[in-house]
């Protein structure tokens, strides 16, 4: 099985796949010849919904850094055969995230970003992820680095690793687990 949502975010493959229905052509190249098949690919949308879930498995973290920028798309992707419910983000006038962190840099200097700055009247957005669905959020790392919450640091430039962690182990009514992914990027 090939997870197209995962591969769409890698290297030069483009951007995350949007929810929808796609006509696809699949080509297999082998020494004995080339095989081609056509299929319809359905990528379900995440659904804003107050739902419950008590499992710690079935999800993976996806990420893509926008070329020549410090913007990253982060996705929580359901690789399971059953739906899962997640704490997707926090409504706070702008999107915040109580479960996502980013560690940026090399072993010599690492900046850790939290995405939960000062706020009032905030509410959690829950989403149900059908099998194959992904909940995407987009983050401007340079802007979040400058916030008081993150000690008004400067984002490093050049080639670096970005370790993203979604930690929902303390949740009791939605998916509760730990997802971790490192991507490499050249930051401006």
URJOKA-V353805 format. One record per backbone hydrogen bond with DSSP energy under -1.0 kcal/mol. NH is the residue of the N-H (numbers start at 1). CO is the residue of the C=O. If there is no record, write none. Layout:
NH,CO + NH,CO
This chain:
4,2 + 7,3 + 8,4 + 9,6 + 10,7 + 13,10 + 20,43 + 22,41 + 24,39 + 26,37 + 28,35 + 30,33 + 33,30 + 35,28 + 37,26 + 39,24 + 41,22 + 43,20 + 47,128 + 49,126 + 51,49 + 53,173 + 60,77 + 62,75 + 64,73 + 66,71 + 69,66 + 72,139 + 73,64 + 74,137 + 75,62 + 76,135 + 77,60 + 78,133 + 79,58 + 80,58 + 84,129 + 86,127 + 88,125 + 89,125 + 90,96 + 91,123 + 92,94 + 96,90 + 97,115 + 101,165 + 102,113 + 103,163 + 104,111 + 105,161 + 106,109 + 111,104 + 113,102 + 123,91 + 125,89 + 127,86 + 128,47 + 129,84 + 132,78 + 133,130 + 135,76 + 137,74 + 139,72 + 141,70 + 141,139 + 144,140 + 145,141 + 146,142 + 150,147 + 151,148 + 152,147 + 153,145 + 158,187 + 160,185 + 162,183 + 163,103 + 164,181 + 165,101 + 166,179 + 167,99 + 168,177 + 171,168 + 175,85 + 176,55 + 179,166 + 181,164 + 183,162 + 185,160 + 187,158
